[in-house]
Amino acid sequence: MKMSFARVLLGAIFLFGLEARAGEVAAPAPNEALIKVTAKRFEYSPSVIQVKLNVPVVLELSSLDRVHGFEVPDLALRAEIKPGEVTKIRFVPDKIGTFAFHCNVFCGSGHEDMSGQIVVTK
C-alpha cells in the first residue's frame, strides 16, 4: 500500500501537535497562578479560591476518595476528577466577581453541599 508524502506529513504534524498540547497542559507557564484543589466526600479544599483578573490560572484538581466533578457554570469550566490522577484546568479570569463551583458527579448523601467559590479581584 502506497502512502503519499502529503499524508505522512499531515500525520507527523498532527502527532507533533498532540504532543505539544500535552506538554502545554503538564507545565505551567511562569506567569500562571498554580492552585491545588483537593476533592473528597463532600468537600473541596480550599473551598474559596482567590484569583486575579486577567492573570492565567492553572487549577490542579485531585481526589482523595472517588470520582468527583468540578463545574463553574459562570466561567464555563468543567472537569472530572479521578482518584490517583491530577486533572488540570487552565483559564484566564476575564470578569470580576464571585463564582460558585460544585461537584457535578453524584457522590452520595451530602453531595448537594459539595461546593465552593472562585473569587476574582483586580
MDTraj code that builds the backbone (N, CA, C; nanometers):
import mdtraj as md
import numpy as np

residues = "MET LYS MET SER PHE ALA ARG VAL LEU LEU GLY ALA ILE PHE LEU PHE GLY LEU GLU ALA ARG ALA GLY GLU VAL ALA ALA PRO ALA PRO ASN GLU ALA LEU ILE LYS VAL THR ALA LYS ARG PHE GLU TYR SER PRO SER VAL ILE GLN VAL LYS LEU ASN VAL PRO VAL VAL LEU GLU LEU SER SER LEU ASP ARG VAL HIS GLY PHE GLU VAL PRO ASP LEU ALA LEU ARG ALA GLU ILE LYS PRO GLY GLU VAL THR LYS ILE ARG PHE VAL PRO ASP LYS ILE GLY THR PHE ALA PHE HIS CYS ASN VAL PHE CYS GLY SER GLY HIS GLU ASP MET SER GLY GLN ILE VAL VAL THR LYS".split()
xyz = np.array([
    [0.0848, -0.1175, 0.0000],
    [0.0000, 0.0000, 0.0000],
    [0.0895, 0.1241, 0.0000],
    [0.0644, 0.2160, -0.0904],
    [0.1452, 0.3360, -0.1008],
    [0.0816, 0.4485, -0.0207],
    [0.1643, 0.5222, 0.0518],
    [0.1181, 0.6409, 0.1237],
    [0.1789, 0.7618, 0.0554],
    [0.0993, 0.8605, 0.0379],
    [0.1529, 0.9798, -0.0256],
    [0.2351, 1.0589, 0.0763],
    [0.3269, 1.1371, 0.0240],
    [0.4100, 1.2219, 0.1089],
    [0.3229, 1.3163, 0.1902],
    [0.2173, 1.3687, 0.1307],
    [0.1274, 1.4624, 0.1994],
    [0.0616, 1.3963, 0.3203],
    [0.0185, 1.2707, 0.3073],
    [-0.0438, 1.2003, 0.4204],
    [0.0548, 1.1794, 0.5346],
    [0.1761, 1.1407, 0.4986],
    [0.2789, 1.1202, 0.6011],
    [0.3082, 1.2523, 0.6718],
    [0.3215, 1.3594, 0.5951],
    [0.3495, 1.4904, 0.6520],
    [0.2357, 1.5356, 0.7425],
    [0.1112, 1.5220, 0.6981],
    [-0.0037, 1.5602, 0.7801],
    [-0.0098, 1.4774, 0.9080],
    [0.0190, 1.3498, 0.8983],
    [0.0208, 1.2643, 1.0172],
    [0.1257, 1.3098, 1.1166],
    [0.2439, 1.3421, 1.0683],
    [0.3518, 1.3881, 1.1554],
    [0.3155, 1.5203, 1.2220],
    [0.2562, 1.6121, 1.1463],
    [0.2148, 1.7412, 1.2026],
    [0.1088, 1.7197, 1.3098],
    [0.0128, 1.6315, 1.2831],
    [-0.0930, 1.6025, 1.3790],
    [-0.0349, 1.5462, 1.5088],
    [0.0526, 1.4466, 1.4976],
    [0.1121, 1.3863, 1.6167],
    [0.1972, 1.4861, 1.6934],
    [0.2740, 1.5689, 1.6231],
    [0.3548, 1.6708, 1.6900],
    [0.2651, 1.7688, 1.7630],
    [0.1535, 1.8077, 1.7025],
    [0.0584, 1.8996, 1.7659],
    [0.0001, 1.8412, 1.8925],
    [-0.0358, 1.7125, 1.8914],
    [-0.0897, 1.6479, 2.0110],
    [0.0139, 1.6455, 2.1225],
    [0.1387, 1.6146, 2.0860],
    [0.2444, 1.6096, 2.1862],
    [0.2696, 1.7479, 2.2447],
    [0.2673, 1.8517, 2.1622],
    [0.2890, 1.9879, 2.2108],
    [0.1773, 2.0292, 2.3046],
    [0.0524, 1.9952, 2.2710],
    [-0.0593, 2.0288, 2.3587],
    [-0.0485, 1.9557, 2.4913],
    [-0.0097, 1.8297, 2.4900],
    [0.0048, 1.7535, 2.6139],
    [0.1131, 1.8171, 2.7003],
    [0.2215, 1.8634, 2.6406],
    [0.3267, 1.9310, 2.7146],
    [0.2790, 2.0621, 2.7734],
    [0.1946, 2.1338, 2.7006],
    [0.1389, 2.2593, 2.7499],
    [0.0621, 2.2371, 2.8797],
    [-0.0189, 2.1342, 2.8817],
    [-0.1011, 2.1075, 2.9989],
    [-0.0138, 2.0677, 3.1171],
    [0.0955, 1.9978, 3.0922],
    [0.1790, 1.9453, 3.2004],
    [0.2614, 2.0527, 3.2707],
    [0.3062, 2.1544, 3.1992],
    [0.3975, 2.2515, 3.2594],
    [0.3374, 2.3918, 3.2594],
    [0.3051, 2.4444, 3.3781],
    [0.2511, 2.5802, 3.3828],
    [0.3558, 2.6837, 3.3414],
    [0.3093, 2.7885, 3.2770],
    [0.3982, 2.8974, 3.2372],
    [0.4370, 2.9774, 3.3616],
    [0.5489, 3.0498, 3.3545],
    [0.5965, 3.1238, 3.4720],
    [0.4976, 3.2281, 3.5245],
    [0.4147, 3.2855, 3.4382],
    [0.3232, 3.3911, 3.4821],
    [0.1879, 3.3371, 3.5293],
    [0.1690, 3.2057, 3.5303],
    [0.0412, 3.1468, 3.5713],
    [0.0373, 3.1231, 3.7221],
    [-0.0810, 3.1462, 3.7793],
    [-0.1022, 3.1122, 3.9198],
    [-0.1395, 2.9639, 3.9254],
    [-0.0688, 2.8868, 4.0063],
    [-0.0955, 2.7444, 4.0221],
    [-0.1678, 2.7243, 4.1546],
    [-0.2880, 2.6661, 4.1492],
    [-0.3680, 2.6444, 4.2697],
    [-0.4065, 2.4977, 4.2756],
    [-0.3711, 2.4322, 4.3869],
    [-0.4044, 2.2910, 4.4060],
    [-0.5350, 2.2818, 4.4838],
    [-0.6270, 2.2013, 4.4298],
    [-0.7578, 2.1828, 4.4919],
    [-0.7782, 2.0328, 4.5128],
    [-0.8150, 1.9953, 4.6350],
    [-0.8389, 1.8553, 4.6675],
    [-0.9878, 1.8336, 4.6899],
    [-1.0405, 1.7298, 4.6273],
    [-1.1807, 1.6926, 4.6463],
    [-1.1869, 1.5661, 4.7296],
    [-1.2805, 1.5632, 4.8221],
    [-1.3111, 1.4409, 4.8964],
    [-1.4570, 1.4507, 4.9377],
    [-1.5123, 1.3412, 4.9696],
    [-1.6527, 1.3367, 5.0067],
    [-1.6815, 1.4311, 5.1205],
    [-1.7446, 1.5222, 5.1247],
    [-1.8305, 1.6058, 5.0442],
    [-1.7771, 1.7471, 5.0495],
    [-1.6504, 1.7649, 5.0185],
    [-1.5909, 1.8983, 5.0272],
    [-1.4732, 1.9148, 4.9312],
    [-1.4440, 2.0416, 4.9060],
    [-1.3237, 2.0806, 4.8326],
    [-1.2335, 2.1557, 4.9303],
    [-1.1039, 2.1413, 4.9122],
    [-1.0105, 2.2182, 4.9921],
    [-0.9060, 2.2773, 4.8991],
    [-0.8947, 2.4084, 4.8899],
    [-0.9742, 2.5085, 4.9595],
    [-1.1137, 2.5209, 4.8978],
    [-1.2071, 2.5709, 4.9768],
    [-1.3427, 2.5902, 4.9246],
    [-1.3604, 2.7298, 4.8650],
    [-1.2668, 2.8202, 4.8965],
    [-1.2665, 2.9534, 4.8358],
    [-1.1327, 2.9709, 4.7655],
    [-1.1392, 2.9969, 4.6357],
    [-1.0200, 3.0136, 4.5524],
    [-1.0140, 3.1591, 4.5082],
    [-0.9063, 3.2288, 4.5438],
    [-0.8916, 3.3698, 4.5084],
    [-0.7939, 3.3826, 4.3922],
    [-0.8379, 3.4524, 4.2867],
    [-0.7540, 3.4740, 4.1686],
    [-0.7653, 3.6197, 4.1253],
    [-0.6718, 3.6613, 4.0420],
    [-0.6681, 3.7992, 3.9923],
    [-0.7211, 3.8064, 3.8498],
    [-0.7875, 3.9149, 3.8208],
    [-0.8416, 3.9421, 3.6875],
    [-0.7300, 3.9388, 3.5833],
    [-0.7528, 3.8682, 3.4748],
    [-0.6616, 3.8596, 3.3601],
    [-0.5262, 3.7945, 3.3891],
    [-0.5122, 3.7271, 3.5026],
    [-0.3899, 3.6527, 3.5332],
    [-0.4200, 3.5044, 3.5074],
    [-0.3462, 3.4408, 3.4179],
    [-0.3720, 3.2999, 3.3872],
    [-0.3631, 3.2113, 3.5120],
    [-0.4534, 3.1137, 3.5181],
    [-0.4626, 3.0250, 3.6336],
    [-0.4593, 2.8796, 3.5862],
    [-0.3889, 2.7959, 3.6612],
    [-0.3958, 2.6514, 3.6427],
    [-0.4481, 2.5938, 3.7736],
    [-0.5640, 2.5282, 3.7672],
    [-0.6159, 2.4554, 3.8819],
    [-0.5700, 2.3115, 3.8687],
    [-0.5027, 2.2596, 3.9708],
    [-0.4638, 2.1188, 3.9747],
    [-0.5604, 2.0490, 4.0695],
    [-0.6500, 1.9711, 4.0127],
    [-0.7553, 1.9061, 4.0885],
    [-0.7187, 1.7610, 4.1152],
    [-0.7369, 1.7176, 4.2400],
    [-0.7136, 1.5771, 4.2735],
    [-0.8221, 1.5304, 4.3696],
    [-0.8449, 1.3994, 4.3712],
    [-0.9466, 1.3400, 4.4575],
    [-0.8804, 1.2435, 4.5546],
    [-0.9260, 1.2473, 4.6773],
    [-0.8717, 1.1567, 4.7787],
    [-0.9490, 1.0262, 4.7898],
    [-1.0706, 1.0203, 4.7311],
    [-1.1510, 0.9017, 4.7583],
    [-1.2261, 0.8406, 4.6407],
    [-1.2793, 0.9191, 4.5505],
    [-1.3622, 0.8650, 4.4428],
    [-1.3702, 0.9668, 4.3307],
    [-1.4436, 0.9348, 4.2255],
    [-1.4625, 1.0290, 4.1152],
    [-1.5530, 1.1429, 4.1621],
    [-1.5082, 1.2631, 4.1361],
    [-1.5868, 1.3832, 4.1646],
    [-1.5903, 1.4672, 4.0382],
    [-1.6782, 1.5637, 4.0373],
    [-1.6837, 1.6596, 3.9287],
    [-1.6450, 1.7961, 3.9812],
    [-1.6118, 1.8856, 3.8905],
    [-1.5822, 2.0247, 3.9248],
    [-1.6428, 2.1085, 3.8142],
    [-1.7390, 2.1921, 3.8503],
    [-1.8060, 2.2727, 3.7487],
    [-1.8268, 2.4141, 3.8005],
    [-1.7903, 2.5113, 3.7159],
    [-1.8121, 2.6529, 3.7426],
    [-1.8917, 2.7059, 3.6231],
    [-2.0249, 2.6984, 3.6290],
    [-2.1058, 2.7344, 3.5124],
    [-2.0802, 2.8758, 3.4594],
    [-2.0635, 2.9736, 3.5501],
    [-2.0461, 3.1129, 3.5057],
    [-1.9123, 3.1394, 3.4379],
    [-1.8153, 3.0493, 3.4558],
    [-1.6855, 3.0641, 3.3892],
    [-1.6641, 2.9570, 3.2830],
    [-1.7676, 2.8773, 3.2587],
    [-1.7632, 2.7703, 3.1574],
    [-1.6488, 2.6716, 3.1828],
    [-1.6282, 2.6346, 3.3107],
    [-1.5248, 2.5381, 3.3467],
    [-1.5922, 2.4096, 3.3920],
    [-1.5354, 2.2982, 3.3490],
    [-1.5918, 2.1684, 3.3871],
    [-1.4833, 2.0622, 3.3753],
    [-1.4784, 1.9731, 3.4753],
    [-1.3785, 1.8652, 3.4720],
    [-1.4266, 1.7484, 3.5556],
    [-1.3714, 1.6326, 3.5251],
    [-1.3925, 1.5139, 3.6059],
    [-1.2620, 1.4881, 3.6806],
    [-1.2736, 1.4604, 3.8113],
    [-1.1562, 1.4394, 3.8953],
    [-1.1544, 1.2928, 3.9375],
    [-1.0494, 1.2213, 3.8977],
    [-1.0382, 1.0786, 3.9292],
    [-0.9332, 1.0567, 4.0375],
    [-0.9592, 0.9625, 4.1294],
    [-0.8593, 0.9340, 4.2332],
    [-0.7274, 0.8874, 4.1711],
    [-0.6178, 0.9339, 4.2286],
    [-0.4863, 0.8926, 4.1810],
    [-0.4377, 0.9679, 4.0586],
    [-0.5171, 1.0620, 4.0094],
    [-0.4776, 1.1414, 3.8924],
    [-0.4886, 1.2892, 3.9261],
    [-0.4139, 1.3709, 3.8533],
    [-0.4263, 1.5158, 3.8655],
    [-0.4933, 1.5658, 3.7379],
    [-0.6018, 1.6376, 3.7556],
    [-0.6733, 1.6978, 3.6433],
    [-0.6419, 1.8467, 3.6438],
    [-0.5985, 1.8991, 3.5301],
    [-0.5619, 2.0407, 3.5227],
    [-0.6632, 2.1168, 3.4390],
    [-0.6996, 2.2333, 3.4897],
    [-0.7864, 2.3260, 3.4158],
    [-0.7106, 2.4567, 3.4038],
    [-0.6972, 2.5044, 3.2819],
    [-0.6325, 2.6325, 3.2550],
    [-0.7393, 2.7329, 3.2156],
    [-0.7346, 2.8524, 3.2752],
    [-0.8272, 2.9580, 3.2338],
    [-0.7699, 3.0937, 3.2708],
    [-0.8252, 3.1968, 3.2083],
    [-0.7882, 3.3349, 3.2392],
    [-0.9167, 3.4054, 3.2821],
    [-0.9271, 3.4428, 3.4109],
    [-1.0478, 3.5108, 3.4573],
    [-1.0638, 3.6456, 3.3866],
    [-1.1767, 3.6632, 3.3203],
    [-1.1965, 3.7857, 3.2423],
    [-1.3082, 3.8744, 3.2958],
    [-1.3586, 3.8404, 3.4159],
    [-1.4591, 3.9251, 3.4794],
    [-1.4449, 3.9150, 3.6307],
    [-1.4693, 4.0274, 3.6978],
    [-1.4594, 4.0340, 3.8431],
    [-1.5893, 3.9816, 3.9033],
    [-1.5764, 3.9115, 4.0154],
    [-1.6957, 3.8635, 4.0839],
    [-1.6673, 3.7379, 4.1632],
    [-1.7759, 3.6840, 4.2198],
    [-1.7700, 3.5590, 4.2946],
    [-1.8504, 3.4560, 4.2178],
    [-1.7878, 3.3434, 4.1870],
    [-1.8489, 3.2425, 4.1006],
    [-1.8523, 3.1087, 4.1738],
    [-1.9701, 3.0524, 4.1840],
    [-1.9891, 2.9270, 4.2562],
    [-1.9391, 2.8088, 4.1744],
    [-1.8763, 2.7134, 4.2445],
    [-1.8442, 2.5850, 4.1811],
    [-1.9053, 2.4740, 4.2650],
    [-1.9251, 2.3589, 4.2010],
    [-1.9871, 2.2457, 4.2696],
    [-1.9437, 2.1147, 4.2050],
    [-1.9681, 2.0070, 4.2777],
    [-1.9444, 1.8733, 4.2251],
    [-2.0649, 1.8365, 4.1393],
    [-2.0388, 1.7970, 4.0172],
    [-2.1481, 1.7598, 3.9268],
    [-2.1521, 1.6091, 3.8991],
    [-2.0861, 1.5309, 3.9870],
    [-2.0922, 1.3852, 3.9810],
    [-2.1454, 1.3384, 4.1162],
    [-2.2617, 1.2738, 4.1170],
    [-2.3232, 1.2333, 4.2432],
    [-2.2282, 1.1448, 4.3220],
    [-2.2033, 1.1829, 4.4483],
    [-2.1080, 1.1097, 4.5312],
    [-2.1688, 1.0675, 4.6649],
    [-2.3005, 1.0617, 4.6733],
    [-2.3667, 1.0125, 4.7937],
    [-2.4428, 1.1212, 4.8669],
    [-2.5046, 1.0812, 4.9766],
    [-2.5811, 1.1745, 5.0587],
    [-2.4859, 1.2803, 5.1145],
    [-2.5129, 1.4052, 5.0886],
    [-2.4228, 1.5143, 5.1241],
    [-2.3617, 1.5780, 5.0012],
    [-2.3789, 1.5136, 4.8866],
    [-2.3253, 1.5627, 4.7594],
    [-2.3712, 1.7054, 4.7295],
    [-2.4958, 1.7354, 4.7606],
    [-2.5518, 1.8668, 4.7275],
    [-2.4803, 1.9810, 4.7996],
    [-2.4060, 1.9506, 4.9070],
    [-2.3327, 2.0536, 4.9809],
    [-2.1876, 2.0672, 4.9356],
    [-2.1459, 1.9885, 4.8378],
    [-2.0071, 1.9910, 4.7914],
    [-1.9915, 2.1056, 4.6929],
    [-1.9481, 2.2201, 4.7467],
    [-1.9406, 2.3409, 4.6643],
    [-1.8355, 2.4357, 4.7172],
    [-1.8139, 2.5419, 4.6432],
    [-1.7176, 2.6453, 4.6840],
    [-1.7324, 2.7653, 4.5946],
    [-1.6332, 2.8541, 4.6011],
    [-1.6375, 2.9789, 4.5244],
    [-1.5013, 3.0115, 4.4664],
    [-1.5046, 3.0687, 4.3464],
    [-1.3874, 3.1316, 4.2889],
    [-1.4140, 3.2807, 4.2968],
    [-1.3219, 3.3530, 4.3615],
    [-1.3359, 3.4972, 4.3776],
    [-1.2314, 3.5640, 4.2885],
    [-1.2777, 3.6429, 4.1932],
    [-1.1893, 3.7131, 4.1001],
    [-1.1844, 3.8612, 4.1400],
    [-1.0634, 3.9125, 4.1695],
    [-1.0448, 4.0508, 4.2096],
    [-0.9464, 4.1205, 4.1153],
    [-0.9392, 4.2545, 4.1282],
    [-0.8435, 4.3319, 4.0470],
    [-0.7025, 4.3065, 4.0914],
])
top = md.Topology()
chain = top.add_chain()
for i, resn in enumerate(residues, 1):
    res = top.add_residue(resn, chain, resSeq=i)
    for name in ("N", "CA", "C"):
        top.add_atom(name, md.element.get_by_symbol(name[0]), res)
traj = md.Trajectory(xyz[None], top)
